[in-house]
Amino acid sequence: MRLAVFGDIHGNLPALRAALADMRAQGAEAFVCLGDVAMDGAWPRECVAEVAALGCPAVCGNADREMLEPARPFTPRGFPDERELWEIGNWSHTQLTDADRDVLRGYRPTAGLPDLLCFHGSPERDNEELTAQTPDTRLEALRASPERQTVWVGGHTHKPLLRTLDGWRLLNPGSVGLPFERRGGKYVNPARAEYLLLDRTQEDWQPTFRAVPYDVEEVRRGILASGMPHAAWAAAGWVSA
């Protein structure tokens, strides 16, 4: 079986469609979505509908959870551009209908198969970051839970990852819709949809990381036409892959 695992779409419909087209071209037979589907992009409702049409398991990310809660008050934390990001996130919140939120309520804390566990941040918290720098002791503590699968796949960090520990593997496919990186002293969003293919062998899952370029101008045009606050600022952050 060839399984496609993807997430962190963040309302970016051109990226999602590019990723799904590539998954199908690569022969994916099944799909799992790692969450953070709608918030922060120009196409929140469309992305919810596109994922729902797959009929695949979807896990609830921290941004999905926030879309089901009352709109967030602004709380300064000293980060760059945080008010703009907060206002865009709240705009995303207002775009969803009750039917869209019913779809999000169907997302699960985790999903997977007997030897594969999928989640958003970690199996314990949807906003925990598991990275190459996460201490082994923290990973061992998580592995002591009832979830004993030997391959784990999480999202949230927007960074691809392959980490091994005593025969156990932690994978992250990166981000479909918001794979930010630092270029020229500032953060930008490359038009590159990242996801993961997992091929089932007799005893294991073999990973292939995919990064699919798409038209950056389509994203910019969509943002400018969306009616979201700070649209010109948001569109300017997108660059070619």
SEKETI-509425 format. One record per residue (C-alpha): residue in three letters; x, y, z. Coordinates in Angstrom, 3 decimals, always signed. Each point is the difference from the previous one (the first is absolute). Layout:
! residues N
+------+----------+----------+----------+
! code !        u !        v !        w !
+------+----------+----------+----------+
!  ALA !        X !        Y !        Z !
...
+------+----------+----------+----------+
! end
This chain:
! residues 241
+------+----------+----------+----------+
! code !        u !        v !        w !
+------+----------+----------+----------+
!  MET !   +0.000 !   +0.000 !   +0.000 !
!  ARG !   +1.156 !   +3.533 !   -0.759 !
!  LEU !   -1.256 !   +2.533 !   +2.567 !
!  ALA !   +0.200 !   +3.788 !   -0.387 !
!  VAL !   +0.259 !   +1.985 !   +3.255 !
!  PHE !   -0.372 !   +3.774 !   -0.112 !
!  GLY !   -1.009 !   +2.956 !   +2.133 !
!  ASP !   +0.519 !   +3.630 !   +0.983 !
!  ILE !   -1.966 !   +1.211 !   -3.008 !
!  HIS !   -1.010 !   +3.296 !   +1.639 !
!  GLY !   -2.636 !   +1.018 !   -2.510 !
!  ASN !   +2.267 !   -0.246 !   -3.063 !
!  LEU !   -2.131 !   -1.606 !   -2.697 !
!  PRO !   +2.515 !   +0.174 !   -2.905 !
!  ALA !   +2.558 !   -1.798 !   +2.167 !
!  LEU !   -2.504 !   -2.633 !   +1.090 !
!  ARG !   -1.125 !   -0.708 !   -3.545 !
!  ALA !   +3.603 !   -0.231 !   -1.212 !
!  ALA !   +0.845 !   -2.437 !   +2.799 !
!  LEU !   -3.085 !   -2.159 !   -0.622 !
!  ALA !   +0.676 !   -0.121 !   -3.734 !
!  ASP !   +3.545 !   -1.155 !   +0.681 !
!  MET !   -1.166 !   -2.586 !   +2.547 !
!  ARG !   -2.312 !   -1.516 !   -2.592 !
!  ALA !   +2.683 !   +0.118 !   -2.694 !
!  GLN !   +2.326 !   -1.832 !   +2.397 !
!  GLY !   -2.571 !   -2.745 !   +0.491 !
!  ALA !   -1.198 !   +0.779 !   +3.523 !
!  GLU !   -2.701 !   -2.471 !   +1.034 !
!  ALA !   -1.006 !   +1.568 !   +3.317 !
!  PHE !   +0.365 !   +3.320 !   +1.805 !
!  VAL !   +0.362 !   +1.383 !   +3.526 !
!  CYS !   -0.272 !   +3.718 !   +0.795 !
!  LEU !   +1.993 !   +1.331 !   +2.966 !
!  GLY !   -2.204 !   +3.051 !   +0.544 !
!  ASP !   +0.303 !   +3.804 !   +0.003 !
!  VAL !   -2.152 !   +0.101 !   -3.100 !
!  ALA !   -1.666 !   +3.421 !   -0.164 !
!  MET !   +1.479 !   +2.768 !   +2.136 !
!  ASP !   +2.169 !   +2.833 !   -1.401 !
!  GLY !   -0.494 !   -0.441 !   -3.743 !
!  ALA !   -2.271 !   +1.479 !   -2.644 !
!  TRP !   -2.047 !   -3.191 !   -0.536 !
!  PRO !   -1.040 !   -1.323 !   +3.447 !
!  ARG !   -3.366 !   -1.473 !   -1.028 !
!  GLU !   +1.279 !   -1.435 !   -3.255 !
!  CYS !   +2.820 !   -1.845 !   +1.754 !
!  VAL !   -2.393 !   -1.495 !   +2.558 !
!  ALA !   -2.187 !   -1.245 !   -2.865 !
!  GLU !   +2.949 !   -1.357 !   -2.006 !
!  VAL !   +1.282 !   -2.082 !   +2.904 !
!  ALA !   -3.518 !   -1.182 !   +0.871 !
!  ALA !   -0.502 !   -1.192 !   -3.575 !
!  LEU !   +2.887 !   -2.453 !   +0.451 !
!  GLY !   -1.935 !   -1.819 !   +2.713 !
!  CYS !   +3.279 !   -0.669 !   +1.782 !
!  PRO !   +0.922 !   +0.119 !   +3.699 !
!  ALA !   +0.894 !   +3.515 !   +1.167 !
!  VAL !   +1.532 !   +0.934 !   +3.322 !
!  CYS !   -0.767 !   +3.230 !   +1.821 !
!  GLY !   +2.777 !   +2.569 !   +0.019 !
!  ASN !   +0.318 !   +2.931 !   +2.346 !
!  ALA !   -1.270 !   +2.382 !   -2.692 !
!  ASP !   -3.008 !   -2.250 !   -0.665 !
!  ARG !   -0.769 !   +0.035 !   +3.722 !
!  GLU !   +0.245 !   +3.804 !   +0.051 !
!  MET !   -2.491 !   +0.189 !   -2.863 !
!  LEU !   -2.507 !   -1.763 !   +2.274 !
!  GLU !   +0.599 !   +2.346 !   +2.941 !
!  PRO !   -1.042 !   +3.642 !   +0.437 !
!  ALA !   +2.164 !   +2.442 !   -1.942 !
!  ARG !   +3.310 !   +0.589 !   +1.736 !
!  PRO !   +0.711 !   +3.298 !   +1.747 !
!  PHE !   +3.240 !   +1.656 !   -1.025 !
!  THR !   +2.786 !   -0.762 !   +2.479 !
!  PRO !   +3.390 !   +1.546 !   -0.876 !
!  ARG !   +2.891 !   -2.439 !   +0.338 !
!  GLY !   +2.791 !   +2.036 !   -1.568 !
!  PHE !   +0.082 !   -1.776 !   -3.370 !
!  PRO !   +0.302 !   +1.797 !   -3.370 !
!  ASP !   -3.268 !   +0.759 !   -1.824 !
!  GLU !   -2.090 !   -1.651 !   +2.699 !
!  ARG !   -2.936 !   +2.416 !   -0.211 !
!  GLU !   -0.294 !   -0.539 !   -3.762 !
!  LEU !   +0.077 !   -3.756 !   +0.462 !
!  TRP !   -2.572 !   +0.191 !   +2.789 !
!  GLU !   -2.407 !   +2.047 !   -2.136 !
!  ILE !   +0.393 !   -2.371 !   -2.962 !
!  GLY !   -0.636 !   -2.992 !   +2.269 !
!  ASN !   -3.149 !   +1.615 !   +1.378 !
!  TRP !   -1.149 !   +0.748 !   -3.547 !
!  SER !   +0.414 !   -3.700 !   -0.825 !
!  HIS !   -2.131 !   -0.789 !   +3.039 !
!  THR !   -2.872 !   +2.137 !   -1.331 !
!  GLN !   +0.022 !   -1.691 !   -3.418 !
!  LEU !   -1.057 !   -3.458 !   +1.147 !
!  THR !   -3.661 !   -0.994 !   +0.129 !
!  ASP !   -1.588 !   -2.223 !   +2.627 !
!  ALA !   +0.195 !   -2.850 !   -2.511 !
!  ASP !   +3.736 !   +0.591 !   -0.452 !
!  ARG !   +0.490 !   -0.103 !   +3.768 !
!  ASP !   -1.945 !   -3.241 !   +0.176 !
!  VAL !   +2.617 !   -1.463 !   -2.358 !
!  LEU !   +2.807 !   +1.211 !   +2.274 !
!  ARG !   -1.736 !   -1.542 !   +3.007 !
!  GLY !   +0.387 !   -3.361 !   -1.726 !
!  TYR !   +3.795 !   +0.255 !   +0.023 !
!  ARG !   +1.647 !   -2.439 !   +2.423 !
!  PRO !   +2.790 !   +0.462 !   +2.566 !
!  THR !   +2.006 !   -2.737 !   -1.765 !
!  ALA !   -0.393 !   -2.340 !   -2.946 !
!  GLY !   +1.895 !   -2.901 !   -1.461 !
!  LEU !   +0.503 !   -3.713 !   -0.381 !
!  PRO !   +1.250 !   -2.664 !   +2.424 !
!  ASP !   +3.651 !   +0.916 !   -0.743 !
!  LEU !   -0.454 !   +3.662 !   -0.981 !
!  LEU !   -1.156 !   +2.921 !   +2.166 !
!  CYS !   -0.929 !   +3.415 !   -1.445 !
!  PHE !   -0.618 !   +3.184 !   +1.996 !
!  HIS !   +0.509 !   +3.752 !   -0.262 !
!  GLY !   +2.416 !   +1.258 !   +2.683 !
!  SER !   +0.493 !   -3.071 !   +2.159 !
!  PRO !   -2.306 !   -2.788 !   +1.202 !
!  GLU !   -0.501 !   +2.031 !   +3.191 !
!  ARG !   -0.297 !   +3.605 !   -1.238 !
!  ASP !   -1.003 !   +1.444 !   -3.353 !
!  ASN !   +2.434 !   +2.918 !   +0.432 !
!  GLU !   +3.105 !   -1.883 !   +1.159 !
!  GLU !   +3.016 !   +0.290 !   -2.303 !
!  LEU !   +1.905 !   -3.223 !   -0.593 !
!  THR !   +3.225 !   +0.839 !   -1.814 !
!  ALA !   +3.564 !   -1.181 !   -0.490 !
!  GLN !   +0.813 !   +1.827 !   +3.253 !
!  THR !   -2.715 !   -1.589 !   +2.160 !
!  PRO !   +1.799 !   -1.813 !   +2.839 !
!  ASP !   +0.053 !   -3.783 !   -0.186 !
!  THR !   -1.488 !   -0.048 !   +3.491 !
!  ARG !   -3.139 !   +1.768 !   -1.251 !
!  LEU !   -0.383 !   -2.404 !   -2.891 !
!  GLU !   +0.477 !   -2.953 !   +2.331 !
!  ALA !   -2.707 !   +1.406 !   +2.283 !
!  LEU !   -2.408 !   +0.282 !   -2.935 !
!  ARG !   +0.839 !   -3.513 !   -1.145 !
!  ALA !   -0.867 !   -1.328 !   +3.460 !
!  SER !   -3.646 !   +0.769 !   -0.752 !
!  PRO !   -2.367 !   -2.727 !   -1.249 !
!  GLU !   +0.778 !   +1.042 !   -3.582 !
!  ARG !   +2.710 !   -2.547 !   -0.822 !
!  GLN !   +0.213 !   +0.385 !   -3.792 !
!  THR !   +3.534 !   -0.044 !   -1.369 !
!  VAL !   -0.550 !   +2.814 !   -2.531 !
!  TRP !   -1.428 !   +3.348 !   +1.084 !
!  VAL !   -0.908 !   +2.857 !   -2.361 !
!  GLY !   -0.751 !   +3.490 !   +1.303 !
!  GLY !   -0.321 !   +3.514 !   -1.363 !
!  HIS !   -0.189 !   +3.466 !   +1.586 !
!  THR !   +3.631 !   +1.090 !   -0.483 !
!  HIS !   -0.325 !   +0.434 !   -3.788 !
!  LYS !   +3.441 !   -1.621 !   -0.355 !
!  PRO !   +0.711 !   -3.448 !   -1.511 !
!  LEU !   +1.568 !   -2.398 !   +2.491 !
!  LEU !   +1.311 !   -3.537 !   +0.203 !
!  ARG !   +1.251 !   -1.009 !   +3.428 !
!  THR !   +0.784 !   -3.461 !   +1.316 !
!  LEU !   +0.331 !   -1.285 !   +3.553 !
!  ASP !   +0.508 !   -3.668 !   +0.942 !
!  GLY !   -1.845 !   -1.380 !   -3.012 !
!  TRP !   -2.764 !   +2.614 !   +0.208 !
!  ARG !   -0.448 !   +2.779 !   -2.574 !
!  LEU !   -1.501 !   +3.467 !   +0.219 !
!  LEU !   -0.942 !   +1.634 !   -3.316 !
!  ASN !   -1.373 !   +3.391 !   -0.979 !
!  PRO !   -1.098 !   +0.643 !   -3.603 !
!  GLY !   +0.477 !   +3.773 !   +0.204 !
!  SER !   -2.787 !   +2.348 !   -1.018 !
!  VAL !   -2.293 !   -0.098 !   -3.020 !
!  GLY !   -1.034 !   +3.634 !   +0.172 !
!  LEU !   +2.482 !   +1.968 !   +2.112 !
!  PRO !   +3.593 !   -1.347 !   -0.190 !
!  PHE !   +1.665 !   +3.166 !   +1.247 !
!  GLU !   +3.763 !   +0.460 !   -0.146 !
!  ARG !   +2.548 !   +2.742 !   +0.591 !
!  ARG !   +1.376 !   +1.735 !   -3.082 !
!  GLY !   +2.033 !   +3.198 !   -0.086 !
!  GLY !   -0.490 !   +0.727 !   +3.684 !
!  LYS !   -3.796 !   -0.411 !   +0.006 !
!  TYR !   -2.596 !   -2.754 !   -0.004 !
!  VAL !   -1.828 !   -0.781 !   -3.244 !
!  ASN !   -2.522 !   -2.601 !   -1.161 !
!  PRO !   +1.243 !   -2.000 !   -3.014 !
!  ALA !   -2.638 !   -1.328 !   -2.399 !
!  ARG !   +0.942 !   -3.598 !   +0.772 !
!  ALA !   -2.528 !   -2.583 !   +1.228 !
!  GLU !   +1.681 !   -2.556 !   +2.265 !
!  TYR !   -1.371 !   -3.417 !   +0.903 !
!  LEU !   +1.093 !   -3.566 !   +0.743 !
!  LEU !   -0.516 !   -3.307 !   -1.797 !
!  LEU !   +0.195 !   -3.186 !   +2.071 !
!  ASP !   +0.354 !   -3.333 !   -1.788 !
!  ARG !   -1.015 !   -3.061 !   +1.986 !
!  THR !   +2.456 !   -2.861 !   -0.230 !
!  GLN !   -0.361 !   -3.357 !   +1.736 !
!  GLU !   +1.550 !   +1.321 !   +3.200 !
!  ASP !   +0.254 !   +3.792 !   -0.194 !
!  TRP !   -1.031 !   +3.334 !   -1.532 !
!  GLN !   +2.446 !   +1.547 !   -2.482 !
!  PRO !   -0.216 !   +3.830 !   -0.141 !
!  THR !   +0.372 !   +2.282 !   -3.011 !
!  PHE !   -0.088 !   +3.754 !   +0.559 !
!  ARG !   -1.635 !   +2.007 !   -2.781 !
!  ALA !   +0.119 !   +3.747 !   -0.735 !
!  VAL !   -2.247 !   +1.188 !   -2.843 !
!  PRO !   +0.438 !   +3.492 !   -1.515 !
!  TYR !   -3.057 !   +1.948 !   -1.139 !
!  ASP !   -0.870 !   +3.463 !   -1.341 !
!  VAL !   +0.872 !   +2.647 !   +2.591 !
!  GLU !   -2.020 !   +2.597 !   -1.907 !
!  GLU !   -3.177 !   -2.024 !   +0.489 !
!  VAL !   +0.501 !   +0.212 !   +3.763 !
!  ARG !   +0.712 !   +3.736 !   -0.113 !
!  ARG !   -3.059 !   +0.691 !   -2.154 !
!  GLY !   -2.208 !   -2.064 !   +2.283 !
!  ILE !   +1.194 !   +1.812 !   +3.111 !
!  LEU !   -0.530 !   +3.429 !   -1.574 !
!  ALA !   -3.518 !   -0.939 !   -1.122 !
!  SER !   -1.014 !   -1.702 !   +3.252 !
!  GLY !   -0.978 !   +2.999 !   +2.097 !
!  MET !   +2.288 !   -1.062 !   +2.839 !
!  PRO !   +1.642 !   +2.771 !   +2.051 !
!  HIS !   +3.606 !   +0.882 !   -0.862 !
!  ALA !   -0.356 !   -1.758 !   -3.351 !
!  ALA !   +2.777 !   +1.955 !   -1.742 !
!  TRP !   +2.372 !   -0.740 !   +2.882 !
!  ALA !   -0.901 !   -3.698 !   -0.031 !
!  ALA !   +0.320 !   -0.320 !   -3.786 !
!  ALA !   +3.433 !   +1.619 !   +0.051 !
!  GLY !   +1.299 !   -2.799 !   +2.229 !
!  TRP !   -0.423 !   -2.645 !   -2.708 !
!  VAL !   +2.934 !   -0.913 !   -2.255 !
!  SER !   +0.734 !   -2.633 !   -2.624 !
!  ALA !   +1.170 !   -3.365 !   +1.312 !
+------+----------+----------+----------+
! end
